């Protein structure tokens, strides 16, 4: 047995685990993709916020530098204006020092007031090089200045201020060139507040002179009106000044460093405009909804994918089940049986354990299938499988190989002389019981035959063992069916003989068909296996004189080596080899050709198999034979078994209706032994009922035999159907059947089947009522 072993269950388990991993990876990937989208949006918003915040800080820093430069520029312009005024209106020389001091103080107060009122400085001072006030002021301002003075000294001594001064020459003064002093401004902390302090000289340095130099100091605090203006200009929401970096969650702090030493002097705190957060805030609901929808869709997709994988796994398991099990019965099939058989051989190869293989066939399954249809045949197979399984041991294997063939693997047989007979006899007994089919509407009796091979007695090769079991099965069938046989080497000849017989019949049938159709002689180069013959058994009227009314055509095979073979010897081979239709057609042609020369009031009956009736062109074939032979359709009687009519087949009904419409007679053979219902007598318009020989043989021996035949004859008379009693072998049977009302009689009492050239019943009618013919009982 060479088969491809299906994948093991481990493969399906690994496939399922791999599918689970793939689903897990897909789920992680989907969640990761959704998370990546959200994180990307958050990252983009964060980056946008950072860029916007950095931009705002740059703008604030630039604005602060601009204000520092503006203070330096403005204070320089104020100082230059003051110098230009002094040039235009110089003080008279030679005055007292006190008067000069008073005038200087008054001038300082004026310029200080001008700086505060005209240019919006918070405070302005006029001082000398030692940072002493040179202006008229009140006590509070003076006190305030004393606190600021230490912070102004570094600025006054700044080298950049000295470098910015260009000594004025007498020529420039006389020429009227404008002053060119420059101011200096720094960021610092005054009174704990961020402040821009600007310094500019308001006196000129002359070449070769060192007068007392005076400076204008202007102060602008950044935490008041200046911060409000900065907030409006730069869009700083809620801007405020803080000495420490303590912003709220929605605020940012910008550090202000001193110009001189870079030390922090405070922080500007505000609520920044963050477009990224604003966009994210607006998009986040939509993103959340989109992510939720995508997650739901992805979850549905995963569930659907998992369901599909589950269905695929079930489909794979189902495919594996189908690959290893029979669909109809659920039993292991040929492949699984072969696997287990190979395992059994491998395990017993080096041991003394004995096993057995049994092949089993249902004996009359084909007849049941033809009779009741395929549905009943399938039901019969299932019931038979259950019955066989019921008598087997738990460790035994029952398999269906196909059709009505079963195989049994019996392992661990320690005493096969006791176990094997018990199991085989139990199987045969179970199969011999009636099978109720079609919900009890029909009952079939089939039986079974078994061929057994013992391992290792018959060897250890699987193919040889199965062949030996098949040979034993054939011997069981040839022994009368319903039996079992254990293989022995002497049986090999039987199997070969069956195959030889089948091939020889094929050759003989082909030769006979060609000879009948073309009249061509046989090919002398081909081997001679004899020829087929049609024998005829007369049918007599059950009335005074018992004259012959017709014949029944029966096939025989005159074999060149085996002699005259009865149908039981080669009909099974014809059915197995698919030759039964051709054989039946050949008999029909020969019978019609012979009957065409008989008297007009006679008929010929020809048996028709169920397979012939199922041929769609069977009616046309019959009409073609009648036309070819010249026989009237009314003189042809087609004999059908009850099994041919049981299958409710519209095609068979159509064929029979077509035949009867042209005059062909229809008879029902072996009536009462099948499983049909009486309704078929009416539906198919049966012309004749043939009472089976088993009922006729009961006459004179059993009382119910006469009752059965009487009932059949009465039924036929009421339905206007002719009756023929078969198997008439005694004068008592003849007279009794005639008295009951049978219309025709047939049997060895009148004549045995004879070849056409020996048939003389139509020449000498008187001989038909003579003495009984002593001949062995023939098989039609």
Secondary structure, 3 states (H helix, E strand, C coil): CCCCCCCCHHHHHHHHHHHHHHHHHHHHHHHHHHHHHHHHHHHHHHHHHHHHHHHHHHHHHHHHHHHHHHHHHHHHHHHHHHHHHHHHCCCCCCCCHHHHHHHHHHHHHHHHHHHHHHHCCCEEEEEECCCCECCCCCHHHHHHHHHHHHHHHHHHCCHHHHHHCCCECHHHHHHCCCCCCCCEEEEEEECCEEEEEEEEECCCCECCCCCCCEEEEEEEECCCHHHHHHHHHHCCEEEEEECCCCCCCCCEEEEEECCCCCCEEEEEEEECCCHHHHHHHHHHHHHHHHHHHHHHHHHHHHHHHHHHHHHHHHHHHHHHHHHHECCCCCCECHHHHHHHHHHHHHHHCCCCCCEEEEEEEECCHHHHHHHHCHHHHHHHHHHHHHHHHHHCCCCCEEEEEECCEEEEEECCCCCHHHHHHHHHHHHHHHHHCCEEECCCCEEECCCEEEEEEEECCCCCCHHHHHHHHHHHHHHHHHCCCCCEEECCHHHHHHHHHHHHHHHHHHHHHHHHHHHHHHCCCCCCCCCCCCEEEEEEEEEEECCCCCCEEEEEEEEEEEECCCEEECHHHHHHHHHHCCCHHHHHHHHHHHHHHHHCCCCCCCEEEEECCHHHHCCCCHHHHHHHHHHHHCCCHHHEEEEEEHHHHHCCCHHHHHHHHHHHHCCCEEEEEEECCCCCCCHHHHHCCCCEEEECHHHHCCCCCCHHHHHHHHHHHHHHHHCCCEEEECCCCCHHHHHHHHHHCCCEECCCCCCCCEEHHHCCCCCCHHHHHCCCCCCCCCCC
